[in-house]
Amino acid sequence: MKVIPRNQHCISRKNISPNALKVMARLRGQDFQAYLVGGAVRDLLLGGHPKDFDVATDATPEEVHGLFRNSRIIGRRFRIVHVRFGREIIEVTTFRGHHDGEGESRQADSGVLLRDNVYGTLEEDAVRRDLSINALYYCSGDFTVHDQVGGLDDLEARRVRIIGDPHERYREDPVRMLRVVRFAAKLGFRIEQHTAAAIAEAAGLLDAISAPRLFDEVLKLFLAGHGAATLTLLRRYHLLEHLFPEAAQHMARDVRAAGLLEAAMESTDKRVAEDRPVTPAFILAALLWPAAKLRADQLRDRGEPPVPAMHSAAQQVIAEACHRIAIPKRFSQPMREIWEFQHRLENPRGRRAAELPEQRRFRAAYDFLLLREAAGEDTGGVGEWWTDFQELDLEARSREVAAQEPAGGKRGRRGGRRRRSRD
């Protein structure tokens, strides 16, 4: 164990949550070890300001729970303790040990860890963590940083590295491959050679991960403010096809599909950076749009009207995607509405068109239309028309739509004129 004294690192207690300091102090006061660990230590050493703080200790979950009335034990696969202070939760984990130690452990024939409540020492816990840069420990008692696995060297080299044999660690938990990609994208680090090489062999193991767990991982991948960089790495290491197979296929053969998804990720990253709300429904709609559009076009070629065709296609595509990623209805329903809105935006008609900007899903559908146009899809140029149209009041919108109805009441595909130049 390499121990770095206070005068050789940049961590200051003033940048650490007072509640995390309180938890560590109480544990030490009862003769337990207690360290700040994981992403908080990593980010503090990089000069950042972490929002989440985790504590590692040699106290068992039951002992931690006994010390904090404001706590509860959660999880079965990994039992941990959440200590709540108002809206802030300090996550406390017991040092993990080797599987030949005392405790509760279960491993599938494939090597995947099904249960892991084997407790050990600080040194064993460091080796059991997945990435070296997330296996650094800070003691608020003597202000030291502890490094068992070369995490400080990897931080300095801007490198993401799996601890131990990557093949074995990916077999234990295939989601670690997604974590490697996510942290490389978040930090702008490169992936260490052996860590990267093992992904090619192990990528298929993701197919055995439960759909609900993969959905949780997808949220972390794409909604943390680094979605564009994450998408690039997922494609580079052929992981996207194990999450969204149809999206990966469309991106590989259609530059417009790739452009749409890249633009959606960049838009979401921008919103996160500006502290504006984001929703998984928009990203998921972009990921699955090429498949839904192709399916809807095929149904229309068989004589299905446009709106029912998209409705049927949306149901089919989302149902198939849910075999891999468990998309909750609270997100799948907005996805369908965004898709079904596209035909109405491309073909605005009469008073219903005048009322569209007042509908709940209009803004998301309009933003989606602009992304489609930016990616090179042919929508008849209606994006510019809608940009102006939504700024009018309802009466002016009605006049605008009526003025563009040609004799006989039939309308061209675009449904509206291009916006006049503002130059």
C-alpha positions, 0 to 999 in steps of 0.5 A, a space after each residue: 500500500 502506497 500512502 501519500 501524506 497531506 503535503 503531497 496531494 491536493 485534497 482539502 476537507 473543505 471540498 468534501 461533504 460535511 456529512 461524509 466527514 461526519 460518517 467517517 468520524 463516527 466510524 473511527 470513533 467506534 474503532 472502525 476504519 473509514 475512508 472516502 473512496 472511489 470517484 470522489 477521491 479521483 475527482 478531488 485529485 483531478 481538481 474537481 468538485 464531486 457531488 457524490 461521496 462514498 465511504 468504505 469501512 471494515 464495519 459490516 453493514 449491520 454494524 454501520 446500520 446500528 451506528 446511524 438511525 438515518 440509514 438502511 441496508 439495501 441490495 442483495 447482490 452487494 449489501 451496502 448502507 445508505 446513510 441519509 442526510 436530508 436529500 444527500 445520501 452517503 453510501 457506505 460499503 464494507 471492505 470486500 474480500 477474496 471469495 475464499 474468505 468468510 461471507 456469502 458468495 455465489 458465482 455462475 458457471 460463466 464466471 458472473 458474480 451473482 452475489 458478493 458479500 465476502 468481507 476483507 481488508 482495505 488491501 483486499 478491497 482495493 484489489 477487488 474494485 474494477 478500475 485503478 483510478 476508482 480504487 484510491 482511498 482518502 482518510 480524513 483522520 490523518 489526511 492521507 491518500 492510500 493507493 494499492 493498485 497504481 491508481 495515482 500513476 494512471 491518473 497522471 498518465 490519463 489512463 483507464 485500466 482494469 485491476 487484474 486480468 481484464 478477461 477474468 474481471 469482465 467475466 465476473 461482471 460484463 458491465 465493467 466494459 461499459 464502465 471502462 468506456 463511460 469513464 474514458 469518455 467522461 474524463 477524456 482518458 485513453 483506455 489501457 491496451 490490455 483493458 481495451 483488447 479484452 473487450 473484443 473477446 468479452 463483448 458478447 457477455 453483455 447479452 447475459 445481463 438483465 434488461 433492467 440493469 442494462 437500462 440503468 447503465 444506458 442512462 449512465 452512459 448517455 445522460 451524464 453529459 458525455 454522451 457523444 464521446 461515449 457513443 464514439 467509444 461504444 461503436 469503436 469497441 463494438 459494444 453498441 450492437 449488444 445494447 441497440 443492435 438495430 441502431 448499430 446496424 443503421 449507423 454503420 450503413 447510413 450516414 444520416 442515421 449516424 448523424 442524427 444520433 450524434 446530433 442528439 447526443 451533442 444536444 443532450 450534452 449541451 443541455 446537461 452542461 447548461 443544467 437544463 432537464 434531459 429525458 431518456 425518451 429523447 435519446 432513446 427515440 433517436 437511437 431507435 428512430 431509423 428502425 422505426 422509420 424503416 418499419 413504418 415505410 414498409 407498412 406504408 408501402 403495403 397500403 397502411 396509412 401514415 399515422 397507423 403505420 408509424 403507430 404499429 412500427 413504434 410498438 414493434 420496434 420498442 417491444 423488440 428493444 425491450 428484450 435487451 433494454 427494459 424501457 419503462 412505459 414512462 419513457 416508451 410512451 413519449 418516444 412513440 408520441 415524438 415519432 408519431 408527431 413527425 408526420 403531422 409536422 411534415 404535413 400541417 393541415 388546417 386548425 389542427 396544425 394551428 393547435 399543434 404548438 400547444 400540445 404537450 409533446 410538440 417541443 420535443 417533436 419539433 427539436 427532433 424534426 430539426 435534428 432529422 433535418 440537420 442529419 440530412 433527412 428530407 422533410 420538405 424544409 418544414 423545420 424553418 416554417 415551424 420555427 416561425 409558425 410557433 411564435 404566432 398566436 393561435 389566430 395568426 396561425 390559423 390565418 397562416 395555414 388557411 392562406 397556404 391552402 391551394 385551390 381545391 383544398 389539397 396541399 403539397 408534401 411540405 405543407 408550408 412555405 419556407 421561412 423568408 430570409 431574415 437577412 
